[in-house]
Amino acid sequence: MNSTSDLKLENDFSLVQGGPLFQLFVRSCLSTSGLGWLRRRIIFFVLLTWVPLLLLSALSGQALSGGIHIPFLYDLETHVRFLMALPLLLVTELVVHRKLKPLIVQFVERGIITEESRPLFDACIVSAQRLRNSAFIEIALITLVFTFGHSLFLGRVIVNASNWYATGLSSELQVSPAGYWLVYVSLPVYQFLLIRWLFRFIIWTRFLWQVSCLNLSLVPTHPDRAGGLGFLSQSALAFIPFLLSQGALLSAMIGQRILYEGATLLIFKPEIAAIVVFILLLVLGPLCVFTPLLAKTKREGLLTYGALASHYVREFDNKWLQGKATQDEVLLGSSDIQSLADLNNSIEVIRTMQVFPFGKQTVLQAAVVALLPLLPLLLTLISLEDLLKRLIGVLL
């Protein structure tokens, strides 16, 4: 088998390039086979989810006032959900498609997948693609959206509603035409796209777990201090639009409650922490399946190189400290000293080897991205002038 055919499956790997909805997008000219025409898809979903809400609420006189507490144009959560969060979910598809594929190829190019494990590695890719393309799964997700997702939304409607999509008491709730579109079209579309991403995280985790069970060739002295798997930390960058999407929606939901319910930012600290930790687990959690393997590689590396070091330093001691070196050998400039230093460096690399294929910096970067959309909410606690003064004071 030549090198071109060897890499065929790795080059075909994609979490998003398949499934009934993807095929429908391709046939309806909303996407190319390579996930092109992203702008078309964003415009299509905005026209489907947000524009009808604007038109219907305007026709009902509830776009700006209409004697209700929250008119449509003042509904921050709705605008962020359908004009920012949803488009960012679509952007995530393209970014993940382009960035994860080269990472999968690295398993082969770096020799982590041995020749004996290659057929099993290919089987892992085929299994992930089969699950990604499942029509049954997408039908199940749609069913879940119109059952649990619908109930979840109705449970959030306040007892004495007064907004553009519903008015009246919960027992006699009157849903506006825009509200019906929201409940039966806009929200289900967003919820489906979101829950499909959650399913894709399951596929990604399952694929990596299957790969971690193979006979991988990891090197404990690899300079990335992750046995050679350090390249996987770059997968977190692929999910930056997803982090921004959920961070922006969280910020809008909290901001709306601050504006219209008199809440304060500080009371949402537990919710912010819980949601940020959850989305970080979605992005970085799949990589943790390699933790047992990396821990084993570290233990075995310390034992193996420890035995080698014991043998070497004993020989070094006998030769240079016990006077067994020949007369024509001098310690100054001897390669034995450099070899001893190199051996010490190798053991130090193993000793500081991580049991996760990512470091603290990756976690910090992902957390900052997730929290970035929440920064405007700080203005509810402190004036912009004071905030700028404190920032300048920190920088200077």
N, C-alpha and C positions, 0 to 999 in steps of 0.2 A: 504494500500500500504506500503510495507516494505521499509527500508532505502536504500537498494540496488537499487530497482527500482525507488525510489524517485530521485536518483542522476543520473539516466541513461542519461537523456537529457543533463544535465550539463557536464557530462563526454564525451559526443559525440560532444560538441560544437567545431567547428574549422572554421576559416576563409579560410583555404586553402585545407582542406581535402575533395575535391569534385569538380565537374565540368567535362565537356567532356575531356579537356586536361589532368586532373589528372587521369581519368579513362584510357585514352590512355597510359599514363606513366606506370600505374600499369600493363596493359595488355602487354606492350612491355618490361617489366622487367627493366624499368628505375626508378621505385619507388615501394616501398611496400605500403600497405594500411595505414601504420603509418608514411609515408614520409621517410622511410629509403632509403639507397643507394644514398645519396646525392652526393657522389663523382662521381658516374656514370652519374648523370644528368649534373654535371658541365663539365665533360669530353665530354659528348655528345654535349653540346651547344658550347663548345670551338671548337670542331671538325666541327661543323656546321657553325659557324659564323666567326671564326678567321683564322683557318687553310686554308680554301679555298682562303681567301684573300691573305695570304702569298704565297701560291703556284701559284696562278694566276698572282700576281704582279711580282713574281720571273720569271715566264715564259715570261712575257712581258718586262722584263728587268727594271722594275720600283720599285724593292724592295729596292735597295740601291742608285741608281742614275737615269740613263735613261734620263738625261738632263732635269729633272723637278725640281720644287722648293721644293716640299715635297714628297720624296720617302716613300714607305710604312713603312719601318722599322724606319723612323723618325717621323711617325705620332703618336704623344703621345696620342691624343684624342681617336684614334681608339683602341690602345692597352689597355688603361684604361677602355674604354667602354665594350670591349668584354672579357678582361682577369681579370678585377676587379669588375666593376659595375654590370655586368650581373651575375657572380657567387655569388656576395653578395645578389642580389635579390633572388636567389635560397636558400641561407643560411637563409635569412629572413623568408622564408616559414617554414622551420623546427623550427626555434627559436620561431616564433609566435605561431605555432601549439602547442608547448610544454609549453609555458609560459602563454598564455591567458586562456587555459582551466582551470587551477587551480583557476584563478581569478574569473571565472564565477561561479565555485562551491562555492566560498566565499559568494556570495549573499545569498545562502541558508544556509550554515553552520553558518553564523553570525546572522541569523534571520532577515536579512534585507527584505527578501521576506517572507511575512506572508503567513499563510495557505490559506487565502482567495485569495491572489494574485498569488498563485503557478500555477494554470492552465493558467493564462494570461502570466506568466513568461515563462512557457513551450511553449506557442504559439509564443512568441517572438523568442525563439531559433529555432523553426520549420520554422518560416518565414525567418530568416536569412539563414538557411541551404537551403531553397528552392531557394532563390535569388542567393546564392553562386553556386548552381548546374545548373543554367539556361543555356541551350545550346543557346538560343536566344541571351543572353547577350554576350557570347563569340564570336558568329558569328558577332554581331554588333561591337565588339571591333576589330576584324580582319578587317572588312570593313573600320572602321575608320582609322586603320593603313595604309591600302593600298590606302586611299584617302587623308585625311588630313595629315597624317604622311609623305606620299610620297611628297606631295606638300611642306611641311615644309622643308624637306631636300633639294629639288631643289631650294628653295628660299634662302638657305644658300650658295649655290655654287657661288663663286665670279665671277664677270663679266669676268675677264681675268684669268681663272683657269689654274693652272700648278701644278698638284699633281698626285698621283698614280691612282686615280679613274676617273679623268676627266681633259682634256686639251682643250685649245682653248677658243674663245670668247663665250659668252652665246648664241649668235644666231647660232653659228656653233660648239656647244659643242660636243667633242668627248669623249664618255665614254669608259673606258677600260673594258676588261673582268672582272677584279677584281671589277671595279666600278659597273657593272651590278649585280654581286653577292652581293655587298654591298647594292645596292638600293632595290633589290627584295628578298633578303634572310636575310642577317645579320641584317640590320637596322629594318626591319619589326619584326623579332624575338625579338630583344631587346625592341622595342617600344611596342609590345604586352605584354611582361612580365611586363614592367613598367606601362602601362595603366591599366593592370589587377590589379596591386597593388593599383592604384588610385581607382578603383572600389571596391576593398576590404575595403579601408578606408571608402567608402560610406556605405558599409554593416555594418561595425563596428559602425559608427556614428548612423546609423538608428537603430541598435539593442539597443545601449545604450540610445538613445532618447526614444524608446518604453519602456524600463525598467524604465526610469526616470518618465514616465507618470503613473506608477503603484502606488499603495498605499504602499510605502516603509516605513519600520520602522527604522527611523534614530534617533540617540540619540545625542542631542546637546552637552552633556557633555562628549562625547567619547574622550579619550586622544589623538586620532590622529588628533583632531581639524578639522575633516572633516565629522562629523556626523556618522563615521563608514565606510565611503567610501574611506578612505586614501589608502587602499590596491590597488586601481585602478591606483595609480601613478606608480606602478611597471610595468604597461603595456608599459610605455615608454622604459623600458629596452628591451622589446621584439623587438622593432623596431630599435635598435642600428645598425644592419647590413644595414638596409635601409638608415639610416642617413649617414653612412660611404660610401655607394654606391653612393649616389647623391653628397656628398661632394667631393669624389674622382673624379667624372666626371666633376664637376664644376671646380675643381683645374686643371684638364687636359685641359679643354677648354680654360681657362684663360692662362695657361702656354704655350699652343700652339700659342696663339696670341702674347704673349710676345716674344717668340722665333722667330717667322717667320714674324710678322707684326710690330715689334718694339713698341708694346704697353707697358704700365707700369701698375703695379698692382693697383696703387691708382685710376686710372680712372675706375676701375671695382667695386669700393666701393658700388655704388647704386645697381648694379646687385647682388653682393654678399649678401648684406643686404636683398634684396627682395627675393632671392631664399632661403636663410637660414630661413627667417621668414615663407615662404610658407611651407617648409618641416617640420618646427616645428609645424605649424598649423595642418598639416596632422597627426602628431603623438599625439599632446596634445589637438588639437581642439575637437575631439570626446568626451573627458572627460568633456568639458565645458557644455554639455547638462544638467549636474546636477546642474549647477550654480543657476538657479531659485529655485530649490528644497532646496539646501543648504542655500540660502539666506532666504527662508521662515522658514526653521528649526531654523536658528539663531535668527530671529525676534521672533518667538514663544517661543524659549527657554529663551530669555532675558525677555520676558513678564512673562512667567510662573515662572521662578526662581526668577525674580524680586519681584513678588507677594509673593512667599514663603519667600524670604529674609526679606521683609517688615514685614510680620507676625512674623517671628522668632526674628528679632532684637527688635521688639516691646515687645515681651514676655520676651526677655533677659533683656531689659531695665527695665521693670516692676519688674522683679524678683530680679535683682542684684543691680540696681541703685535706684530703688524706695523703696527698703527695704521690698519686699514682699516674700523674701525667708524665709523658715522655719529656726528655730534656729539651728537645727542639720545639716544644709547644709552649707558648707564652699566653698568659691570661689576657693581657692587653690586646684588644682587637679580635679576640676569639669569637667565633660564631656561636659558641656555647652560651655566652651571655645573652646574645640576641634571641636565641632559641628559647631560653628560659623566660625572657620577657614576653615573647610571642605566646608561649604556653600560658603564662599568667594572664595575658589579655584575653585569650580564648576562654579561660575558666571564668573570668570576670563577665564576659558576654553571656555565658550560660547562667551565671549566678543572677544577673539582672534581667534574664529572659522573662517576658510577659506571658501570662497564661491566657491573655486575650489578644486577638490579632489586631488590636487597636490600643492607642494610648490615651492618657488623660487629656491630651490636647484635642483629640478627635471628639471626646465626650463634651469638652468645654465648647468647642466650635458648634456642635450640634445644639447644645443647650442655648447658646447665644442666639443662634438662628431662630429657634423656636420661641424665644422670649422677646426677640426684636420687635414684633408687632405690638407688644404690650407697652412699649416705652411711652407712647402718647398718653397713656392712662396716668402716668406719673404727674401730668399737669393737673390732675384732680387733687393731688396732695400738696403740690408746691407750684408757685407761679413760674412762668417761663423765664422771667428775669433771674429769680433765685436759682433755678435749675442751671441756667447758663453760667452764672457766677460760680456755682459749685463745680461745674465741669471744667471751667477755665482754671479754677484753683487746683483741681486734680492734675490737669495737664501741665500747668506751670509749676 
